[in-house]
Amino acid sequence: MDKKYDHKKYEEQISKMWLEGDYFKADAKSDKEPYCIVLPPPNASGKMHTGNVLMIAIEDLLIRYKRMKGYEVLWVPGTDHAGFETQTTFERKLKKEGKSRFDFDRKTLYDTIMKFVLENKSAIEEQIRQMGASVDWSRYRFALDKESIDTVVNTFEKLEKDGKIYRDNYLVNYSFKWGTTFSDAEITYKDSKTKLVYVRYKVVDPEDNQPEYIIVATTRPETIPVDTHLAINPKDESKKWLLNKKVLNPLTDKEMSFIEDNYVDVEFGTGIVKITPAHDKADFEVGKKHKLPIINLITLEGKLNEKGGELSDLSILEARKKAIEILQQKDLIEKINEEYENVVPVDYRSGDYVEQLVIPNWFVKVDEMRDMALNVFEKGDLKIYPKWREITYKRWVENMHDWAISRQVVWGIQIPAWYNVDENPEIKVSYLDPSGNLQNETIKEALEKYSLKEVEEGIQSLIAPAGATYVINTEKPGERYIQETDTFDTWFSSGQWPLITLGYPDSDDFKKFYPTSVLETGWEIITRWVSRMVMFGMYLTGEVPFKDVYLHGIVRAIDGRKMSKSLGNVINPEEYIEEFGVDALRMGLISGTANGKDFNFPRDKIIGYRKFTNKIWNMARFMLMMIEREGYDEKNPLPFWSKDYKEKAESEMIEQDDEILNKLVETIKEVENKIDQYRFADACDAIYHFMWNEIADKYIEDVKSRDGKSKEIGLVILRYVYLNSLKMLHPFMPFITEVIWGEMPRKCDNPLVISNWPDK
């Protein structure tokens, strides 16, 4: 053995040996009990981050452990197209080049992004290999492979035939920055300070002892022009008199009526709330319940439309300022709280403002799938670890609304819906004309100047009215049809990932390995991803797609803050691999986890486990030197520990021999128990302390001091205990254990990766 372990020398060499030996390839025809994990696909828009590395370390631990335990193991790799996220990453690249997505027709933009993604995808695949991930590369999947697209489209067609798909004007979360909708699961909220404006509404024909004005507090005076109703809480007796009254809209002078609804917070403002159904989620639900008019005021460009009166064509913030000025001029403002603290919706990726708009979208009716996803959890067929994360899943599924599955982006799987241009002349199209100029008009207006083929060739996007007629088909159904430009929400396609990767519905892999054994992922996507996979799995197969869900915590920066380029605290895993090696990084991250809780990047632990690699390397060298000094070689090999040897040596074994053998059995049991409970950090600690404290510090020192038959017994037991410790450590630190295994005299020639788990 070399004097020192050099990870740079061995990692690539060992990885090549594993791949050439086909040790990671699963056999769907095997009689062994199956164990399957589908790798949560990293986004193909950039390199892997520390969360991806932790995910791979944990899943590889489970896969190698189960392979050694005798299961037929399949770990399916893949990468996600990550629709919106990838397109925005690419758009930032375009911006640096002085370009934007509006410079391209839809097809050209898609093809250009594909080239960008394929370059990144290969880099991610190499990172997965570098991490030592024992995935079956023969089963690799990309979310935009033909097989992937076919599965997603087939599911959409089935949903449509089952009456679960509809288009409608619906309140959605819309980003003006990105030009697309976001699902509720993709929205977060951030604290904000804004003006709380107390507005006077004139009472029409007040009776004696009734006030001439009522006061309504609002943070959004710019939406007053489309308000038709105000609401009070039915338990608020002091305001019951308003139910038979009308007030004047302070910006339009139109009469407004009152409704009662429990959603009104009597403690907020004055206990009277203005209802704007088209631009507030709670108001939208109240509007539907009370059948109120739902009037759009804000355009997709973030400006007020013609219904805004004097506020028309202004941005939201400009209109808010202008509305306050008009109300002040009309002496209709009672007071303004300049420091009102509230929360505003933002998109989860960039933290940019999201508006709630009513626009046409494609929706899935989730009622039946939601009930199945909740029922399978409550029956115990789906288990979530750590247990305290269960409530996040349960609450999300219980409160799930119909799901907006369309996104106004190019990058992704295009919805296979077609509109007849003659039947739907009001479709709005954005396209580059034959001269390369951007046009925005109705399809009827476009076809008065250009052929349908010319419009299609330059198409960027279209918006069909909610009532537009359409045909669902994978192919163009006729000459006068144009395809929907919206793509499926990323979570709609990735929600089918276990089905896509295993060749649903009739492949050998699907029959052998579905349902999969465990889903391991970050807790933050339990709503966005985990729930969707359960829904689709139950809907399409009647079975939950995985039996267990393990949710790891987010790896934060060393200072405890979220990693961010703007903060300059992003940690590049490749730098740690270069300096300390894959094994130290993997073991450090796994031991740093805290039962699913977020944790700071464990630099100190990684350095500590680099020292541990040196320790176990030196243990092997010292043991081999002792064996050689005692005269054992190929012609006179050191006996192996066996039942026969134990019987012959038992009378001469000393207390330390029995003690180390007993502690080995205890450690094997503890490690198994902790892995089976998904308590990986505890399993790390058990192996570490056994090898360092019990073998290195105590038993090796004891054997070193012996002589004669006692030394032989000690060396036989030491090698036996050490080899079994390498087996236990292998799922955590695969590279160094494989290298040492190859240097050790042993009974079998198999590499460690396909050796059996140690017997107890």
C-alpha positions in Angstrom: 0.0 0.0 0.0 1.1 3.6 -0.6 2.2 5.5 2.5 -0.7 7.9 2.2 -4.2 7.7 0.7 -4.4 10.0 -2.3 -8.1 10.5 -3.2 -7.1 12.1 -6.5 -5.2 9.0 -7.5 -7.9 6.4 -6.6 -11.3 7.9 -7.0 -11.4 8.0 -10.8 -9.7 4.6 -11.0 -12.3 3.0 -8.7 -15.2 4.6 -10.4 -14.0 3.3 -13.8 -13.7 -0.2 -12.3 -17.2 -0.1 -11.0 -18.7 1.1 -14.3 -16.7 -1.4 -16.4 -17.7 -4.2 -14.1 -21.4 -3.4 -14.7 -21.9 -3.7 -10.9 -24.7 -1.2 -10.8 -27.0 -2.8 -13.4 -30.2 -4.2 -12.1 -31.9 -7.4 -13.4 -35.7 -7.0 -13.8 -35.9 -10.8 -14.2 -34.2 -11.6 -10.9 -36.0 -13.6 -8.1 -34.4 -11.3 -5.4 -36.6 -9.0 -3.5 -36.6 -5.6 -5.3 -35.3 -2.3 -3.8 -35.6 0.7 -5.9 -34.9 4.4 -5.6 -35.6 7.0 -8.3 -33.0 9.8 -8.2 -34.8 13.1 -7.8 -33.6 14.6 -11.0 -31.2 17.6 -10.7 -32.1 20.6 -12.8 -30.3 20.5 -16.2 -29.7 24.3 -16.0 -26.5 24.3 -14.0 -24.1 22.4 -11.7 -25.2 20.5 -8.7 -25.4 22.3 -5.4 -24.7 21.0 -1.8 -28.3 19.8 -1.5 -27.9 17.6 -4.5 -24.7 16.2 -3.1 -26.3 15.4 0.2 -29.2 13.7 -1.6 -26.8 11.5 -3.6 -24.7 10.6 -0.5 -27.8 9.5 1.4 -29.4 7.6 -1.5 -26.1 5.9 -2.4 -25.8 4.8 1.2 -29.2 3.2 1.1 -28.6 1.6 -2.3 -25.2 0.1 -1.5 -26.5 -1.1 1.9 -29.4 -2.9 0.3 -27.3 -4.4 -2.5 -25.0 -5.8 0.2 -28.0 -7.2 2.0 -29.0 -9.2 -1.0 -31.7 -7.2 -2.7 -32.1 -6.7 -6.4 -31.3 -3.0 -6.4 -32.2 -0.4 -8.9 -31.2 3.3 -8.7 -32.5 5.2 -11.7 -30.6 8.3 -12.7 -32.0 11.3 -14.6 -32.1 15.0 -15.0 -35.1 17.4 -15.1 -35.8 20.0 -17.8 -36.9 22.3 -14.9 -39.1 24.4 -17.3 -39.4 27.9 -15.9 -36.1 27.8 -13.9 -34.1 26.7 -16.9 -35.6 29.3 -19.2 -35.0 32.1 -16.7 -31.4 31.0 -16.3 -31.0 31.0 -20.0 -32.7 34.4 -20.3 -30.1 35.9 -17.9 -27.4 34.5 -20.3 -29.2 36.2 -23.2 -29.4 39.5 -21.3 -25.6 39.5 -21.0 -25.4 39.1 -24.7 -27.8 42.0 -25.2 -30.7 39.8 -26.3 -34.0 38.7 -25.0 -36.5 35.9 -25.6 -38.6 38.3 -27.7 -35.9 38.2 -30.4 -36.7 34.6 -31.2 -39.7 32.7 -32.5 -40.8 29.9 -30.2 -39.1 27.0 -32.1 -35.7 28.8 -32.4 -35.8 29.7 -28.7 -36.6 26.1 -27.7 -33.8 24.7 -29.8 -31.3 27.2 -28.5 -32.2 26.4 -24.9 -31.9 22.7 -25.7 -28.3 23.2 -26.8 -27.6 25.1 -23.6 -29.2 22.3 -21.5 -27.4 19.4 -23.2 -24.1 21.1 -22.4 -25.1 21.4 -18.7 -26.7 18.0 -18.6 -23.4 16.3 -19.4 -21.6 18.2 -16.7 -24.2 17.1 -14.1 -24.0 13.5 -15.2 -20.2 13.7 -14.7 -20.8 15.1 -11.2 -23.1 12.3 -10.3 -20.4 9.8 -11.4 -17.7 11.8 -9.5 -19.8 11.4 -6.3 -19.5 7.6 -6.7 -23.3 7.2 -7.2 -24.1 3.6 -7.9 -26.9 4.4 -10.4 -27.8 2.2 -13.3 -26.7 4.4 -16.2 -28.3 2.0 -18.8 -31.7 3.3 -17.5 -30.9 7.0 -17.6 -33.8 9.4 -18.3 -34.0 13.0 -19.3 -37.3 14.8 -18.8 -37.5 15.8 -22.4 -36.7 12.3 -23.9 -39.4 11.1 -26.3 -40.4 8.4 -23.7 -40.8 11.1 -21.0 -42.8 13.4 -23.2 -45.1 10.5 -24.3 -45.9 9.5 -20.8 -46.8 13.0 -19.8 -48.9 13.6 -22.8 -50.7 10.3 -22.4 -51.5 11.2 -18.8 -52.9 14.6 -19.9 -55.1 12.9 -22.6 -56.4 10.4 -20.0 -57.2 13.2 -17.6 -59.0 15.1 -20.3 -61.0 12.0 -21.3 -61.9 11.4 -17.6 -63.3 15.0 -17.4 -60.5 16.2 -15.1 -59.1 18.9 -17.4 -60.7 22.3 -18.1 -59.8 25.8 -19.3 -61.2 28.7 -17.4 -60.7 32.2 -16.3 -59.3 31.5 -12.9 -57.3 33.4 -10.3 -53.7 32.5 -10.6 -50.4 33.7 -9.3 -48.8 35.7 -12.1 -45.3 37.0 -12.4 -44.8 40.1 -14.6 -41.1 39.5 -14.5 -41.1 36.0 -15.8 -44.4 36.2 -17.8 -45.9 33.0 -16.4 -48.2 31.7 -13.7 -47.0 29.9 -10.5 -48.8 27.2 -8.6 -49.7 27.9 -4.9 -46.8 25.6 -4.0 -44.4 27.8 -5.8 -45.4 30.9 -3.9 -43.8 32.2 -0.7 -44.5 35.3 1.3 -42.2 38.0 2.5 -42.6 40.8 5.0 -43.4 44.2 3.6 -44.2 47.7 4.8 -46.9 49.5 2.9 -49.5 52.2 3.3 -52.8 51.2 4.9 -55.2 53.8 3.6 -58.5 54.5 5.4 -61.0 55.5 2.7 -64.4 57.2 3.2 -67.3 55.7 1.3 -70.4 57.9 1.2 -73.6 56.2 2.4 -76.6 56.6 0.0 -79.6 58.1 1.8 -78.5 57.6 5.4 -81.3 57.6 8.0 -81.3 59.6 11.1 -78.5 58.8 13.5 -76.6 56.9 10.7 -73.2 58.2 9.6 -72.8 60.0 6.3 -69.6 58.0 5.6 -68.2 54.6 6.5 -64.5 54.0 6.7 -62.8 51.1 4.9 -59.1 50.3 5.3 -57.1 48.9 2.3 -53.6 48.5 1.1 -54.8 48.4 -2.5 -56.7 51.6 -3.3 -55.7 51.2 -7.0 -58.2 48.3 -7.4 -61.2 50.4 -6.0 -62.5 51.1 -9.6 -63.6 47.5 -10.1 -65.0 46.9 -6.6 -68.7 46.3 -6.6 -69.3 45.0 -3.0 -68.1 45.5 0.6 -68.2 42.7 3.2 -68.9 42.6 7.0 -68.7 39.7 9.4 -72.2 38.3 10.3 -71.2 38.2 14.0 -70.5 42.0 13.9 -73.9 43.3 15.2 -72.7 46.9 15.1 -72.6 46.8 11.3 -75.8 44.9 10.5 -77.5 48.2 9.5 -75.3 48.3 6.4 -76.9 45.3 4.8 -79.9 47.3 3.7 -77.7 50.2 2.5 -75.6 51.2 -0.4 -72.5 53.3 -0.6 -70.8 55.1 -3.5 -67.6 53.8 -4.9 -65.1 56.6 -4.0 -63.4 56.5 -7.4 -66.3 55.7 -9.8 -69.4 57.0 -7.8 -71.2 53.8 -8.7 -73.4 52.3 -6.0 -72.0 49.3 -4.0 -73.8 46.7 -1.9 -72.9 44.8 1.2 -72.5 41.1 1.9 -71.8 39.1 5.0 -69.0 36.5 5.2 -67.1 34.9 8.1 -63.8 35.5 6.3 -63.9 39.2 7.3 -61.6 39.9 10.3 -63.5 42.3 12.6 -60.1 43.3 14.1 -58.6 44.4 10.8 -59.0 48.1 9.9 -62.6 49.0 10.6 -64.1 45.6 10.2 -65.4 46.3 6.7 -63.5 44.9 3.7 -63.7 45.8 0.1 -64.0 42.8 -2.3 -61.8 42.6 -5.4 -62.4 39.0 -6.7 -60.1 39.3 -9.7 -57.0 40.3 -7.8 -57.1 38.6 -4.4 -57.4 34.9 -3.6 -59.7 35.2 -0.5 -61.8 37.7 -2.4 -62.0 35.4 -5.3 -63.5 32.6 -3.2 -65.9 35.0 -1.6 -66.9 36.3 -5.0 -67.6 32.8 -6.3 -69.6 31.9 -3.2 -71.8 35.1 -3.4 -71.8 35.2 -7.2 -70.2 38.6 -7.4 -68.9 40.1 -10.6 -65.3 39.2 -11.3 -63.8 42.1 -13.2 -60.2 42.2 -14.4 -58.3 45.4 -13.9 -54.7 44.5 -14.3 -53.1 43.4 -17.6 -50.4 40.8 -18.2 -48.0 43.7 -18.6 -48.7 44.9 -15.0 -50.7 48.0 -16.0 -54.3 49.0 -15.3 -56.7 48.5 -18.2 -59.5 50.8 -19.4 -61.6 50.0 -16.4 -59.2 51.9 -14.2 -60.5 55.3 -15.5 -58.0 57.9 -14.6 -55.6 55.2 -13.5 -55.6 53.4 -16.8 -52.2 52.6 -18.4 -50.4 53.2 -15.1 -48.3 50.5 -13.5 -49.7 49.1 -10.2 -47.5 51.2 -8.0 -48.1 54.3 -10.1 -51.8 53.7 -10.0 -51.7 53.2 -6.2 -50.0 56.6 -5.8 -52.4 58.3 -8.2 -55.5 56.7 -6.5 -54.4 58.2 -3.1 -53.9 61.6 -4.7 -57.4 61.5 -6.3 -59.0 60.4 -3.0 -57.2 63.1 -1.1 -58.4 65.7 -3.6 -62.0 64.4 -3.1 -61.4 64.6 0.7 -62.2 60.8 1.0 -59.2 59.7 3.0 -59.7 59.6 6.8 -56.0 58.7 7.6 -53.0 56.7 6.3 -50.9 54.3 8.3 -47.5 54.8 6.6 -45.8 51.9 8.4 -48.3 49.1 8.0 -46.6 45.7 8.1 -48.0 42.9 6.0 -46.9 40.0 3.8 -46.8 40.0 0.0 -46.7 37.0 -2.4 -43.4 36.4 -4.2 -42.2 33.6 -6.4 -40.1 30.9 -4.6 -37.1 31.2 -7.1 -36.3 34.9 -7.2 -38.4 36.5 -4.6 -40.0 38.8 -7.1 -43.5 40.2 -6.7 -46.4 38.0 -7.9 -49.9 39.4 -8.7 -53.1 37.5 -8.5 -54.9 37.8 -11.8 -57.8 36.1 -13.5 -56.6 34.7 -16.8 -57.3 31.6 -18.9 -55.3 28.6 -17.8 -55.4 24.8 -18.0 -56.5 23.2 -14.8 -56.7 19.7 -13.3 -59.6 18.9 -11.0 -57.8 17.5 -8.0 -60.7 16.5 -5.8 -60.5 12.7 -6.4 -56.7 12.6 -6.6 -56.4 14.7 -3.5 -58.6 12.3 -1.6 -56.5 9.3 -2.7 -53.3 11.1 -1.7 -54.7 11.8 1.7 -56.3 8.4 2.2 -53.1 6.5 1.4 -51.2 8.6 4.0 -53.9 8.2 6.7 -54.0 4.4 6.1 -50.2 4.2 6.8 -49.3 2.9 3.3 -47.2 6.1 2.9 -44.8 6.7 5.7 -42.9 10.0 6.1 -39.6 10.4 7.9 -38.9 12.2 10.1 -42.4 11.8 11.5 -42.7 15.5 12.5 -42.7 16.4 8.8 -46.0 14.5 8.3 -48.1 17.6 9.2 -46.7 19.6 6.2 -47.9 16.9 3.8 -51.3 16.4 5.5 -52.2 20.1 5.6 -51.1 20.8 2.1 -53.1 17.9 0.6 -56.2 18.7 2.8 -56.3 22.3 1.5 -55.4 21.6 -2.1 -57.3 23.5 -4.8 -57.7 22.8 -8.5 -54.2 22.9 -10.0 -53.2 25.4 -12.7 -50.9 23.2 -14.9 -50.0 25.6 -17.7 -47.0 27.9 -17.9 -46.4 30.7 -20.3 -42.9 29.6 -21.1 -41.3 27.9 -24.1 -39.0 25.5 -22.3 -41.0 22.4 -21.4 -43.5 20.0 -22.8 -46.0 21.8 -25.0 -49.6 21.2 -24.2 -51.1 19.1 -27.1 -54.2 21.3 -27.6 -55.1 22.9 -30.9 -57.4 25.8 -31.8 -59.2 26.2 -35.1 -58.4 29.8 -36.1 -61.7 30.3 -37.9 -63.7 29.2 -34.9 -61.6 31.2 -32.5 -60.8 34.5 -34.2 -60.2 36.4 -30.9 -57.1 34.4 -30.0 -54.3 36.9 -29.2 -51.0 36.0 -30.8 -47.5 37.4 -30.4 -45.3 36.6 -33.4 -42.4 37.7 -35.5 -43.6 38.7 -38.9 -41.7 37.7 -42.0 -39.6 40.9 -41.6 -38.7 40.0 -38.0 -40.9 42.6 -36.4 -42.8 41.7 -33.3 -46.6 41.8 -33.7 -49.3 41.5 -31.0 -52.8 41.2 -32.3 -55.7 38.8 -32.7 -55.3 35.8 -35.0 -58.0 37.3 -37.2 -56.0 40.5 -37.7 -52.8 38.5 -38.3 -54.4 36.3 -41.0 -55.5 39.4 -42.8 -51.8 40.2 -43.5 -50.0 36.8 -43.4 -50.7 33.2 -44.1 -51.2 30.8 -41.1 -47.9 29.2 -41.9 -46.1 32.5 -41.6 -47.7 33.2 -38.3 -46.9 29.7 -37.0 -43.3 30.1 -38.1 -42.9 33.3 -36.2 -45.1 32.4 -33.2 -43.9 33.3 -29.7 -47.1 32.8 -27.7 -50.9 32.9 -27.9 -53.6 33.5 -25.4 -57.0 31.9 -26.2 -60.2 33.2 -24.5 -61.5 31.0 -21.7 -64.3 29.8 -23.9 -62.2 28.9 -26.9 -62.9 25.5 -28.5 -60.0 23.1 -28.8 -59.0 19.6 -29.8 -56.5 17.5 -27.8 -54.2 15.7 -30.2 -50.5 14.9 -30.5 -50.6 15.8 -34.2 -52.1 18.8 -36.0 -55.7 17.9 -36.6 -56.2 20.1 -39.7 -54.8 22.9 -41.8 -56.6 25.7 -40.0 -55.4 24.7 -36.5 -52.7 26.4 -34.4 -51.2 24.8 -31.3 -51.4 26.0 -27.7 -48.1 27.6 -26.8 -48.3 27.0 -23.0 -46.2 24.3 -21.6 -46.9 21.9 -18.7 -46.0 23.0 -15.2 -42.7 21.3 -14.3 -44.4 19.6 -11.4 -47.0 18.1 -13.7 -44.2 16.3 -15.7 -41.9 15.6 -12.7 -44.9 14.4 -10.7 -44.9 11.4 -13.0 -41.1 10.8 -12.6 -41.4 7.3 -11.0 -43.7 6.2 -13.9 -41.5 7.8 -16.5 -38.3 6.3 -15.3 -39.7 2.8 -14.8 -41.4 2.6 -18.2 -45.0 2.7 -17.2 -47.3 0.9 -17.9 -46.0 -2.4 -19.1 -42.2 -2.6 -19.0 -40.3 -5.3 -17.1 -38.8 -2.6 -14.8 -42.3 -1.3 -13.9 -43.5 -4.8 -13.1 -40.5 -5.6 -10.9 -39.7 -2.3 -9.2 -42.9 -0.3 -8.9 -43.9 0.8 -6.3 -40.4 2.0 -5.5 -39.0 1.6 -2.0 -38.2 5.1 -0.8 -38.2 8.7 -2.0 -35.4 10.7 -0.5 -35.5 14.5 -1.1 -35.4 17.9 0.5 -38.4 18.8 2.8 -39.0 22.0 0.9 -40.6 20.2 -2.1 -42.9 17.9 -0.1 -45.8 20.1 -1.4 -44.6 20.9 -4.9 -43.3 17.4 -5.8 -44.0 14.6 -3.3 -47.8 15.2 -3.2 -48.0 15.3 -7.0 -46.2 12.0 -7.4 -48.5 10.4 -4.9 -51.5 11.8 -6.7 -50.4 10.6 -10.1 -49.3 7.2 -8.8 -52.6 6.5 -7.2 -54.6 7.9 -10.2 -52.8 5.9 -12.8 -51.8 2.7 -11.0 -53.9 2.5 -7.8 -50.6 2.2 -5.8 -48.6 4.7 -3.9 -45.3 5.3 -5.9 -43.0 4.8 -2.9 -43.5 3.2 0.5 -41.3 5.6 2.5 -40.5 9.3 2.1 -37.3 10.6 3.8 -37.0 14.3 3.9 -33.5 15.8 4.5 -32.9 19.3 5.7 -31.5 22.2 3.7 -27.8 22.7 3.8 -27.2 26.3 4.7 -24.0 28.3 4.5 -21.3 28.0 7.2 -22.7 31.1 8.9 -26.2 29.6 9.0 -27.8 31.8 6.3 -29.3 30.5 3.1 -26.7 30.2 0.4 -27.0 33.0 -2.1 -24.8 34.4 -4.8 -25.7 37.9 -3.7 -24.4 37.1 -0.2 -21.3 35.5 -1.6 -21.7 32.5 0.7 -22.4 29.8 -1.9 -20.3 26.6 -1.3 -19.0 24.8 -4.4 -18.9 21.0 -3.6 -16.3 20.5 -6.3 -13.8 22.6 -4.3 -14.3 20.3 -1.3 -14.0 17.2 -3.4 -10.7 18.5 -4.8 -9.3 19.3 -1.4 -10.7 16.6 0.9 -12.1 13.8 -1.4 -15.6 12.5 -2.1 -15.6 10.2 0.9 -14.9 13.0 3.4 -17.5 15.3 1.8 -20.2 12.5 1.8 -19.5 11.4 5.3 -19.3 15.0 6.6 -22.6 15.9 5.1 -24.4 12.8 6.2 -23.1 13.1 9.8 -24.1 16.8 9.7 -27.8 16.0 9.1 -30.1 16.4 12.1 -33.1 14.2 11.5 -34.5 16.2 8.7 -33.7 19.6 10.1 -31.8 22.4 8.2 -28.1 22.5 9.2 -25.0 24.6 8.5 -22.5 23.3 6.0 -20.3 21.0 8.2 -16.8 22.1 7.1 -15.3 20.9 10.4 -16.9 17.5 10.1 -15.6 17.2 6.5 -12.1 18.0 7.7 -12.5 15.5 10.5 -13.6 12.7 8.2 -10.6 13.5 5.9 -8.5 12.7 9.0 -10.6 9.6 9.4 -9.7 8.4 5.9 -6.0 8.7 6.9 -6.7 6.8 10.1 -8.3 3.8 8.5 -5.6 3.8 5.8 -2.9 3.7 8.4 -4.8 1.0 10.3 -4.7 -1.2 7.2 -1.0 -0.5 6.5 0.0 -1.2 10.1 -2.0 -4.5 10.2 -0.4 -5.7 6.9 3.0 -4.8 8.3 2.4 -6.8 11.5 1.2 -9.8 9.4 4.3 -9.6 7.2 6.6 -9.3 10.2 5.1 -12.5 11.7 6.1 -14.4 8.5 2.7 -14.7 6.9 2.7 -14.5 3.1 1.2 -16.3 0.1 3.1 -19.5 0.9 2.2 -19.3 4.6 -1.1 -17.3 4.8 -2.5 -16.1 8.0 -5.6 -18.3 8.8 -9.0 -16.9 8.3 -11.5 -16.5 11.1 -14.0 -19.3 10.8 -16.0 -21.6 13.0 -13.3 -24.3 13.0 -10.6 -21.7 13.8 -12.7 -20.3 16.6 -13.1 -23.8 18.1 -9.3 -24.4 18.0 -8.4 -20.9 19.3 -11.2 -20.4 21.9 -9.2 -21.8 24.8 -6.4 -19.3 24.1 -8.5 -16.3 23.3 -8.3 -13.5 25.9 -10.9 -11.1 27.2 -10.0 -8.4 24.6 -10.7 -10.8 21.8 -14.2 -11.6 23.0 -14.8 -8.0 23.7 -13.9 -6.7 20.2 -16.0 -9.5 18.6 -19.0 -8.7 20.7 -18.6 -5.0 20.0 -18.5 -5.7 16.3 -21.8 -7.5 16.5 -23.3 -4.7 18.6 -22.1 -2.1 16.0 -23.4 -4.1 13.0 -26.8 -4.3 14.7 -26.7 -0.6 15.7 -25.7 0.5 12.2 -28.5 -1.6 10.6 -31.0 -0.3 13.0 -30.1 3.3 12.4 -30.1 3.0 8.7 -33.4 1.2 8.7 -34.8 4.1 10.8 -33.3 6.7 8.4 -31.1 8.0 11.2 -28.0 8.3 9.1 -25.9 10.6 11.3 -26.3 8.1 14.2 -25.1 5.3 12.0 -22.1 7.4 11.0 -21.2 8.0 14.6 -21.5 4.3 15.5 -19.0 3.2 12.8 -16.6 6.1 13.4 -16.3 5.5 17.1 -16.0 1.7 16.7 -13.2 1.9 14.2 -11.3 4.7 15.8 -11.8 4.1 19.5 -12.3 0.3 19.7 -10.1 -1.0 16.9 -7.4 1.7 16.4 -7.0 3.0 19.9 -7.5 -0.2 21.9 -7.4 -3.5 20.0 -4.6 -2.8 17.5 -2.5 -1.6 20.5 -3.3 -4.7 22.4 -2.4 -7.1 19.5 0.8 -5.1 18.9 2.0 -6.1 22.4 1.3 -9.9 22.0 3.5 -12.7 20.8 3.3 -16.3 19.7 -0.1 -18.0 19.3 -1.9 -15.1 21.0 -0.5 -12.7 18.4 -1.8 -14.9 15.6 -5.2 -15.1 17.1 -5.2 -11.3 17.6 -4.2 -10.8 13.9 -6.8 -13.2 12.6 -9.5 -11.5 14.7 -8.2 -8.0 13.8 -8.4 -8.7 10.1 -11.8 -10.2 10.5 -13.1 -7.3 12.5 -11.5 -4.7 10.2 -12.8 -6.3 7.0 -16.3 -6.3 8.4 -15.9 -2.7 9.5 -14.9 -1.9 5.9 -18.2 -3.5 4.8 -20.2 -1.4 7.2 -18.4 1.7 6.2 -18.6 1.1 2.4 -22.1 2.6 1.8 -20.8 5.8 3.5 -17.3 6.0 2.2 -17.2 3.8 -0.9 -13.9 4.8 -2.5 -11.4 4.4 0.3 -13.1 1.2 1.5 -12.9 -0.3 -2.0 -9.3 0.6 -2.3 -8.3 -0.9 1.0 -10.5 -4.0 0.3 -8.4 -4.6 -2.8 -5.2 -4.5 -0.8 -6.3 -6.9 1.9 -5.8 -10.7 1.9 -9.3 -12.2 2.0 -11.3 -15.3 1.1 -13.3 -14.0 -2.0 -12.1 -12.1 -5.0 -15.3 -10.0 -5.4 -14.9 -6.2 -5.1 -16.4 -4.7 -2.0 -19.3 -3.1 -3.9 -20.9 -6.5 -4.5 -19.8 -8.2 -1.3 -22.3 -9.3 1.4 -23.2 -7.2 4.4 -21.4 -8.5 7.5 -23.0 -11.3 9.5 -24.0 -10.7 13.0 
